[in-house]
Amino acid sequence: MVKVPGGEIELRDDRIKSKWKAEIRPFLLARYPVTADFYYTITNKSLNSFNQDLKTVVNISWYDAISFCNLLSQKAGLGESYSINGENIVCDWESNGFRLPTEAEWQYACKAGTAGYRYGELNNIAWYNGNSGGKIHEIGTKEPNPWGLHDMLGNVWEWCWDIYDEQVYGTYRIFRGGSWAEDARGCGATCRRLSHPIFCIDDLGFRLARSFQLRQTSQIHSKLTALS
């Protein structure tokens, strides 16, 4: 995982013409989205229509992603980030376990200190409908952003923790980043999409985050290596 430094990010909702700023505490974010192979290793469930090990797992609901985070935390000897009581899910932000990034964390990490809509030239950094050939691709085959994070744009959308607008859309959750099936304008650091947490499709996956705890990082890396 990559250590993301603390800072501040401005988010916006074009639907209601609103902007706001979010403070970001240092946290850890996976260099790549979760792959089909790693998902199967941890859960013994295969939800992918693609067999290649290094392709991102897709057809994953938000609930699937949350459950995976807790299961991986258990196997790695960490505290669970999520308390799950039916559809009522609460995140413990002080937990040392795995979790989904917030959308503010995701956008902050995606931009990696850059100022534009993207952190590089689209064809060099992302698989989208203009170059993907209509299919998902292996992780890490495009250039990373300045902080060493691959596939933040394109290849697959990524679930975030946040509810979009509870008063209007209920429990709908946010996903970010664009995908292999998306046009160019959908693959940008500030592009926001949403759906019901049971929604799953063949261009939507997720990436792991953790609240940063320096003393445990090397120990957890060793455990994850053993699991994989």
Buried (B, 14 or more C-beta within 10 A) or exposed (E): BBEBEEEEBEBEEEEEEEEEEBEBEEBBBBBBBBBBBBBBBBBEEBBBEBEEEBBBBBBBBBBBBBBBBBBBBBBBEBEBBBEEEEEEBEBBEEBBBBBBBBBBBBBBBBBBEBEEBBBBEBBEBBBBBEBBEEEBBBBBEBEBBEBEBBBBBBBBBBBBBBBBBEEEEEEBBBBBBBBBBBEBEBBBBBBBBBBBBEBBBBBBBBBBBBBBBEEBBEEBEEBBEEEE
